[in-house]
Amino acid sequence: MDILVINGSPKGKYSITLQHVNYLQRKYKEHTFKILHAGQTIKALEKNFEVAVASIRAADAIIFSYPVYTFLAPSQLHRFIELMKESRVDLSDKLVTQITTSKHFYDTTAHRYVEENMLDMGARLVRGLSADMEDLLSQRGREEAEKFFEMFLWSAENGVFIKPQKSSKESSPVLATNIDQTDKADKFDVVLITDCKDTESSLGKMIDRFIGVLPNKVRVINIGEYPLAGGCLGCFRCAVTGKCVYKDGFDEFLRNDIQRADATVYAFEIRDHSMGARFKMYDDRNFCNGHRTVTVGMPVGYLISGAYSEEDNLKTVIEGRSQVGQNFLAGVATDEEAPNAQIDELAKKLMYCLEHKHTEPQNFLGVGGRKIFRDLIYQMRGMMKADHKFYKKHGFYSDFPQKHKGIALKMYLVGALLSSEKILSKIGNKMNDGMLMPYNKLFEKMEREEKRVENRAQKGKK
């Protein structure tokens, strides 16, 4: 089988993910592997994509190889997929899969993003391999890589693959409003980030309406106009120094002009089941902050043009981004159904969040994601110095299980009690009462405080 490996890593042959391909190439010598360094040569491919098209046509199967960057694939691979679609590449006779490496931080959404786009092009899709960065160095990791590839070969021989399912939804009209901000309040700094080029497009009108109905002034930053030198290179220089290796000034611009705002609204058009390559480049370049959640407590909102209701993976990405960053998601307004009402509601909710400093506890998406990075940073603190300093300062290591010895000892006691039928029969429901004891104390304290307030009020009347 002739296999084309599309390497989406900006590191080219130095990619850790690509080492899985190198391993498979050595194990399965009866198959031919050709590597296209798409991530490293994306600017050249933008000028002449026929080279890539020819390689795709000549292949029997395709493997996308890339590291997971900020919930999805790197911006360079985003752009490559855009070019595939612009060139109307037909994958209906190709078996396609993927290999990624990460610390399993939202590798699921990255895989789903590539899957959805490959299905759009008619590919015969096989589920990919999601590996840890060090997996290949262990016997178990190598066995998992082999099992993955053998399943891939079996799928090719037996015609077992995921079939594409297509659907479409038209957007509803958006009514523009008066966007004069002269007399608007300037109490909060609300920044709107977009890559919109056409003010007469549905997204352009959505932005106009939001600015018009929000009672506070809005700063608009068009990232399509910022001279970004390129996508994140994954060099990890910023993990040590806190500064980006690029000299285009984006890291300072990000910190001074965007992250100091009180609220952020992102506005984009759905492209290829995501926010598009330019927006993804902006997201990836946010890694100049490393793994530091520097906008904790900031409410965020989204204006999205396109069939968002059909994009379950994108919904997970947006909620996950907010949860991991500990930002309250004020809402997502789309141009699908009753867009004007959605935009107006988002504006009202965002103002409420700002005025009341509203936050909410993290769910699984946020807690799970944070703990993955907590363990990673602690393990790599010698290299990720800026991240480690930030995590230590903000108490991110305080929830290590081994630090809570008292709880562990209590659980040993509870375990001993639960293992004895004789003791359980004697204590009856006392264990449940004991579990509720701290809550009852809280409620008793609240009642005492209420009585104090009432007594003060009565004395004041006298």
C-alpha positions as CSV (number, residue, x, y, z in Angstrom):
1,M,0.0,0.0,0.0
2,D,1.2,3.5,-0.9
3,I,0.6,5.7,2.2
4,L,0.9,9.5,2.2
5,V,1.7,10.9,5.6
6,I,0.6,14.5,5.9
7,N,2.8,15.9,8.7
8,G,1.0,18.9,10.2
9,S,3.7,19.7,12.7
10,P,5.6,23.0,12.1
11,K,8.7,21.1,13.3
12,G,8.9,19.0,10.2
13,K,11.1,15.9,10.6
14,Y,11.8,16.9,14.3
15,S,8.1,16.2,15.2
16,I,7.6,13.8,18.1
17,T,4.3,12.6,16.5
18,L,6.2,11.7,13.3
19,Q,8.3,9.2,15.2
20,H,5.3,7.0,15.4
21,V,5.2,7.0,11.6
22,N,9.0,6.3,11.5
23,Y,8.4,3.3,13.8
24,L,5.5,1.9,11.7
25,Q,7.7,2.4,8.6
26,R,10.4,0.2,10.1
27,K,7.9,-2.4,11.3
28,Y,5.8,-2.7,8.1
29,K,8.4,-2.5,5.4
30,E,6.0,-4.1,2.8
31,H,4.2,-0.7,2.7
32,T,5.5,2.5,1.2
33,F,5.4,5.7,3.3
34,K,5.8,9.1,1.7
35,I,6.0,12.1,4.0
36,L,4.7,15.6,3.1
37,H,5.8,18.2,5.6
38,A,2.7,20.3,5.3
39,G,3.0,22.1,8.6
40,Q,6.6,23.2,7.9
41,T,6.1,24.2,4.2
42,I,2.6,25.7,4.4
43,K,3.6,29.0,2.9
44,A,5.2,27.3,-0.1
45,L,2.1,25.1,-0.5
46,E,-0.1,28.2,-0.5
47,K,1.8,29.3,-3.6
48,N,1.7,25.9,-5.3
49,F,-0.7,23.4,-3.9
50,E,-0.6,21.1,-7.0
51,V,2.4,19.4,-5.4
52,A,0.3,18.2,-2.5
53,V,-2.7,17.4,-4.8
54,A,-0.5,15.1,-6.9
55,S,0.8,13.3,-3.9
56,I,-2.7,12.8,-2.6
57,R,-3.9,11.4,-5.9
58,A,-1.0,9.0,-6.1
59,A,-1.6,7.5,-2.6
60,D,-3.8,4.6,-1.6
61,A,-4.2,5.8,1.9
62,I,-3.5,9.0,3.9
63,I,-2.3,9.4,7.5
64,F,-2.5,12.8,9.1
65,S,0.3,13.2,11.7
66,Y,0.3,16.2,14.0
67,P,0.5,17.4,17.7
68,V,-2.6,18.7,19.3
69,Y,-2.5,22.5,19.6
70,T,-5.2,24.3,21.8
71,F,-8.0,21.8,21.5
72,L,-7.5,21.2,17.7
73,A,-4.8,20.7,15.0
74,P,-2.1,23.3,14.5
75,S,-3.1,26.4,12.4
76,Q,-0.7,25.2,9.7
77,L,-2.8,22.0,9.3
78,H,-6.0,24.1,9.4
79,R,-4.7,26.0,6.4
80,F,-3.7,22.8,4.6
81,I,-7.2,21.4,5.0
82,E,-8.6,24.7,3.7
83,L,-6.4,24.4,0.6
84,M,-7.5,20.8,0.1
85,K,-11.1,22.0,0.0
86,E,-10.4,25.0,-2.1
87,S,-8.7,22.6,-4.6
88,R,-11.8,20.4,-4.4
89,V,-9.7,17.3,-3.5
90,D,-11.8,14.2,-3.8
91,L,-10.9,11.5,-1.2
92,S,-13.7,9.1,-2.0
93,D,-11.2,6.4,-3.1
94,K,-8.8,7.0,-0.1
95,L,-8.6,5.4,3.3
96,V,-7.8,8.1,5.8
97,T,-6.7,8.1,9.4
98,Q,-4.6,10.1,11.8
99,I,-2.0,9.9,14.5
100,T,-1.6,12.6,17.2
101,T,0.6,13.1,20.3
102,S,-0.4,15.2,23.3
103,K,-1.0,14.9,27.0
104,H,-4.5,13.8,26.1
105,F,-5.7,17.4,26.6
106,Y,-8.8,17.6,24.3
107,D,-7.2,15.2,21.8
108,T,-10.8,14.1,21.2
109,T,-11.9,17.4,19.7
110,A,-8.7,17.5,17.6
111,H,-9.5,14.1,16.1
112,R,-13.1,15.0,15.6
113,Y,-12.1,18.1,13.7
114,V,-10.0,16.2,11.2
115,E,-12.6,13.4,10.9
116,E,-15.4,15.9,10.0
117,N,-13.3,17.6,7.3
118,M,-12.1,14.3,5.8
119,L,-15.7,13.1,5.7
120,D,-16.7,16.3,3.9
121,M,-14.3,15.2,1.1
122,G,-15.7,11.7,0.9
123,A,-12.9,9.9,2.7
124,R,-13.2,6.3,3.9
125,L,-12.4,7.1,7.5
126,V,-10.7,4.9,10.1
127,R,-10.4,6.0,13.7
128,G,-7.0,7.4,14.6
129,L,-4.4,6.8,17.2
130,S,-4.2,9.2,20.1
131,A,-0.9,8.7,21.9
132,D,1.0,10.4,24.8
133,M,4.2,12.1,23.7
134,E,6.3,9.3,25.4
135,D,4.2,6.3,24.6
136,L,6.4,5.1,21.8
137,L,9.3,4.7,24.2
138,S,7.4,2.0,26.2
139,Q,6.6,-1.5,25.2
140,R,2.9,-0.9,25.7
141,G,3.0,2.2,23.6
142,R,4.7,0.4,20.7
143,E,2.1,-2.4,20.9
144,E,-0.7,0.1,20.8
145,A,0.8,1.7,17.7
146,E,1.1,-1.7,16.0
147,K,-2.5,-2.7,16.9
148,F,-3.7,0.6,15.5
149,F,-1.9,0.1,12.2
150,E,-3.0,-3.5,11.9
151,M,-6.6,-2.4,12.4
152,F,-6.1,0.2,9.7
153,L,-4.8,-2.5,7.3
154,W,-7.7,-4.8,8.2
155,S,-10.1,-1.9,7.5
156,A,-8.6,-1.5,4.0
157,E,-8.8,-5.2,3.2
158,N,-12.4,-5.6,4.5
159,G,-13.9,-2.2,3.5
160,V,-14.8,-1.3,7.0
161,F,-14.8,2.5,7.5
162,I,-16.8,5.4,8.7
163,K,-19.1,6.8,5.9
164,P,-19.7,10.5,5.4
165,Q,-23.0,12.1,6.4
166,K,-23.8,15.5,4.9
167,S,-26.3,18.1,5.9
168,S,-26.7,21.9,5.5
169,K,-28.6,24.7,7.1
170,E,-29.2,28.2,5.8
171,S,-28.7,31.2,8.0
172,S,-31.4,33.7,8.9
173,P,-31.2,37.4,8.1
174,V,-29.7,39.7,10.7
175,L,-31.1,43.2,11.2
176,A,-28.4,45.9,11.6
177,T,-28.8,48.7,14.2
178,N,-27.4,52.1,14.8
179,I,-23.8,51.5,16.0
180,D,-22.9,55.1,17.0
181,Q,-21.0,54.7,20.3
182,T,-20.5,58.4,21.0
183,D,-22.9,58.5,24.0
184,K,-22.4,55.0,25.2
185,A,-21.1,54.2,28.7
186,D,-17.4,53.4,29.0
187,K,-17.5,51.7,32.4
188,F,-16.2,48.3,31.1
189,D,-13.5,47.5,28.5
190,V,-15.3,45.1,26.1
191,V,-13.1,43.9,23.3
192,L,-14.5,42.0,20.2
193,I,-12.0,39.8,18.3
194,T,-12.8,38.9,14.7
195,D,-11.4,38.2,11.3
196,C,-14.4,39.5,9.4
197,K,-13.5,41.2,6.2
198,D,-17.0,41.9,4.8
199,T,-19.1,44.3,6.8
200,E,-22.1,43.4,4.6
201,S,-21.8,39.7,5.4
202,S,-24.1,38.0,7.9
203,L,-21.2,38.0,10.4
204,G,-20.5,41.7,9.7
205,K,-24.2,42.5,10.5
206,M,-24.1,40.4,13.6
207,I,-21.1,42.4,14.9
208,D,-22.9,45.7,14.0
209,R,-26.0,44.6,15.9
210,F,-24.1,43.5,19.0
211,I,-22.2,46.8,19.1
212,G,-25.5,48.6,18.6
213,V,-27.5,46.9,21.4
214,L,-24.7,46.6,24.0
215,P,-25.0,49.7,26.3
216,N,-21.3,49.8,26.8
217,K,-18.6,50.8,24.2
218,V,-17.0,48.0,22.3
219,R,-13.4,47.9,21.0
220,V,-13.1,45.9,17.8
221,I,-9.8,44.2,17.0
222,N,-9.6,42.5,13.5
223,I,-6.9,39.8,13.8
224,G,-7.0,39.5,10.0
225,E,-5.3,42.9,9.9
226,Y,-2.6,42.1,12.4
227,P,0.8,41.3,10.8
228,L,1.3,37.8,12.3
229,A,4.6,36.4,11.2
230,G,3.3,32.8,11.3
231,G,1.7,30.1,13.4
232,C,3.0,28.7,16.7
233,L,6.2,26.7,16.1
234,G,5.8,24.6,19.3
235,C,9.4,25.6,20.3
236,F,8.5,26.1,24.0
237,R,10.7,29.1,24.4
238,C,7.8,31.0,25.9
239,A,7.5,28.3,28.6
240,V,10.9,29.4,30.0
241,T,11.0,33.2,29.2
242,G,7.3,34.0,28.8
243,K,8.1,35.6,25.5
244,C,7.4,34.4,21.9
245,V,10.3,33.6,19.6
246,Y,8.6,35.6,16.8
247,K,9.5,39.3,16.7
248,D,6.2,40.6,15.4
249,G,5.2,42.0,18.8
250,F,2.0,39.9,19.1
251,D,2.8,38.7,22.6
252,E,2.9,42.3,23.9
253,F,-0.1,43.3,21.8
254,L,-2.1,40.3,23.3
255,R,-1.2,41.2,26.8
256,N,-1.7,44.9,26.6
257,D,-4.5,45.3,24.1
258,I,-6.6,42.2,24.6
259,Q,-6.1,40.3,27.9
260,R,-6.5,43.4,30.1
261,A,-10.1,43.8,28.9
262,D,-13.0,43.1,31.2
263,A,-14.8,40.9,28.7
264,T,-14.1,39.4,25.3
265,V,-16.4,38.5,22.5
266,Y,-15.2,36.3,19.6
267,A,-16.9,36.7,16.2
268,F,-16.2,34.3,13.4
269,E,-17.7,32.3,10.5
270,I,-17.6,28.5,10.7
271,R,-15.1,27.2,8.2
272,D,-14.4,23.5,7.9
273,H,-16.0,22.7,11.2
274,S,-13.8,25.3,13.0
275,M,-13.1,29.0,13.2
276,G,-10.8,29.0,10.2
277,A,-7.0,29.0,9.8
278,R,-6.5,32.7,10.6
279,F,-8.4,32.5,13.9
280,K,-6.6,29.2,14.7
281,M,-3.3,30.9,14.2
282,Y,-4.4,33.6,16.6
283,D,-5.4,30.9,19.1
284,D,-2.1,29.0,18.8
285,R,-0.1,32.2,19.2
286,N,-1.9,32.7,22.6
287,F,0.5,30.0,23.7
288,C,3.0,32.8,24.4
289,N,1.3,32.6,27.8
290,G,2.2,29.0,28.0
291,H,-0.3,27.1,30.1
292,R,-1.1,30.1,32.3
293,T,-4.8,31.0,32.6
294,V,-4.3,34.8,32.7
295,T,-7.9,35.8,32.1
296,V,-9.5,34.0,35.0
297,G,-13.0,35.4,35.8
298,M,-13.4,37.3,32.5
299,P,-16.8,36.6,30.9
300,V,-16.7,35.7,27.2
301,G,-19.3,35.5,24.4
302,Y,-19.4,34.3,20.8
303,L,-21.0,35.6,17.6
304,I,-20.9,32.7,15.1
305,S,-22.2,32.7,11.5
306,G,-23.0,29.2,10.2
307,A,-24.8,26.0,11.1
308,Y,-23.5,25.9,14.7
309,S,-26.4,23.7,15.8
310,E,-24.8,20.9,13.7
311,E,-21.3,21.4,15.0
312,D,-21.2,19.3,18.2
313,N,-17.4,19.1,18.3
314,L,-17.1,22.9,17.9
315,K,-19.6,23.3,20.8
316,T,-17.3,21.2,23.0
317,V,-14.3,23.2,22.0
318,I,-16.0,26.5,22.9
319,E,-17.3,25.3,26.2
320,G,-13.9,23.6,27.0
321,R,-12.0,26.8,26.2
322,S,-14.2,28.7,28.6
323,Q,-14.0,26.1,31.3
324,V,-10.2,25.6,31.2
325,G,-9.6,29.3,31.2
326,Q,-12.1,29.7,34.1
327,N,-14.1,32.2,32.0
328,F,-17.9,32.4,32.3
329,L,-19.5,31.6,28.9
330,A,-22.1,34.4,28.7
331,G,-23.6,32.9,25.5
332,V,-23.2,31.9,21.8
333,A,-25.4,33.9,19.3
334,T,-25.7,32.5,15.8
335,D,-27.5,33.5,12.6
336,E,-29.5,30.3,12.4
337,E,-32.8,30.9,14.1
338,A,-34.0,34.3,15.5
339,P,-30.5,35.7,15.4
340,N,-31.5,39.2,16.4
341,A,-33.0,37.9,19.6
342,Q,-30.0,35.7,20.3
343,I,-27.6,38.7,19.8
344,D,-29.7,41.0,22.1
345,E,-29.8,38.3,24.8
346,L,-26.0,37.8,24.6
347,A,-25.5,41.5,25.1
348,K,-27.9,41.6,28.1
349,K,-26.2,38.6,29.7
350,L,-22.7,39.9,29.1
351,M,-23.6,43.2,30.8
352,Y,-25.1,41.3,33.8
353,C,-21.9,39.3,34.2
354,L,-19.8,42.5,34.1
355,E,-22.0,44.4,36.5
356,H,-22.3,41.5,39.0
357,K,-18.9,40.0,38.5
358,H,-20.7,36.7,37.8
359,T,-18.7,33.5,37.7
360,E,-19.5,29.8,38.0
361,P,-17.7,26.6,39.2
362,Q,-15.8,24.5,36.7
363,N,-17.3,21.3,35.4
364,F,-15.5,18.2,34.1
365,L,-14.2,19.9,31.0
366,G,-12.5,22.5,33.1
367,V,-11.4,20.5,36.1
368,G,-10.1,17.6,34.0
369,G,-8.2,19.8,31.6
370,R,-6.7,21.9,34.4
371,K,-5.5,18.8,36.3
372,I,-3.8,17.4,33.2
373,F,-1.8,20.5,32.9
374,R,-1.2,20.8,36.6
375,D,0.5,17.4,36.6
376,L,2.4,18.2,33.3
377,I,3.8,21.5,34.6
378,Y,4.8,20.1,37.9
379,Q,6.7,17.2,36.2
380,M,8.4,19.6,33.7
381,R,8.8,22.6,36.1
382,G,12.6,22.6,35.5
383,M,11.9,23.6,31.8
384,M,8.5,25.3,32.1
385,K,9.7,27.9,34.6
386,A,7.2,30.7,33.8
387,D,4.3,28.2,34.0
388,H,5.5,26.7,37.2
389,K,5.9,30.0,38.9
390,F,2.3,31.0,37.9
391,Y,0.9,27.6,39.1
392,K,2.7,27.8,42.4
393,K,1.6,31.4,43.0
394,H,-2.1,30.7,42.3
395,G,-2.2,27.5,44.4
396,F,-2.7,25.1,41.5
397,Y,-0.7,22.4,43.2
398,S,-2.7,22.6,46.5
399,D,-5.2,19.9,45.4
400,F,-2.5,17.1,44.9
401,P,-4.2,14.1,46.7
402,Q,-1.0,13.3,48.6
403,K,-1.2,16.7,50.3
404,H,-4.5,15.9,52.0
405,K,-3.4,13.2,54.5
406,G,-6.3,13.9,56.9
407,I,-8.8,13.0,54.3
408,A,-6.9,9.8,53.3
409,L,-6.9,8.7,57.0
410,K,-10.6,9.3,57.3
411,M,-11.3,7.2,54.2
412,Y,-9.2,4.4,55.7
413,L,-11.5,4.5,58.8
414,V,-14.7,4.7,56.6
415,G,-13.4,1.7,54.6
416,A,-12.9,-0.3,57.8
417,L,-16.4,0.5,58.9
418,L,-18.0,-0.4,55.6
419,S,-16.1,-3.8,55.5
420,S,-17.7,-5.0,58.8
421,E,-21.3,-6.1,58.6
422,K,-21.4,-6.3,62.4
423,I,-20.4,-2.6,62.8
424,L,-22.8,-1.5,60.1
425,S,-25.7,-3.2,61.7
426,K,-25.0,-1.3,65.0
427,I,-24.4,2.2,63.6
428,G,-27.5,2.0,61.3
429,N,-28.0,5.4,59.6
430,K,-25.4,7.2,61.7
431,M,-22.8,7.2,58.9
432,N,-25.1,9.1,56.6
433,D,-25.8,11.5,59.5
434,G,-22.1,12.0,60.0
435,M,-21.7,12.8,56.3
436,L,-24.4,15.5,56.6
437,M,-22.9,17.0,59.8
438,P,-20.7,19.7,58.2
439,Y,-23.7,20.8,56.0
440,N,-26.0,21.0,59.1
441,K,-23.4,23.1,60.8
442,L,-23.3,25.5,57.8
443,F,-27.1,25.8,57.9
444,E,-27.1,26.4,61.7
445,K,-24.5,29.1,61.2
446,M,-26.7,30.7,58.5
447,E,-29.8,30.6,60.9
448,R,-27.8,32.3,63.7
449,E,-26.6,35.0,61.3
450,E,-30.2,35.6,60.2
451,K,-31.3,36.0,63.8
452,R,-28.5,38.4,64.5
453,V,-29.6,40.6,61.6
454,E,-33.2,40.5,62.7
455,N,-32.2,41.5,66.3
456,R,-30.2,44.4,65.0
457,A,-33.1,45.5,62.8
458,Q,-35.5,45.4,65.8
459,K,-33.1,47.4,68.0
460,G,-32.8,50.0,65.3
461,K,-36.6,50.5,65.2
462,K,-36.7,51.1,68.9
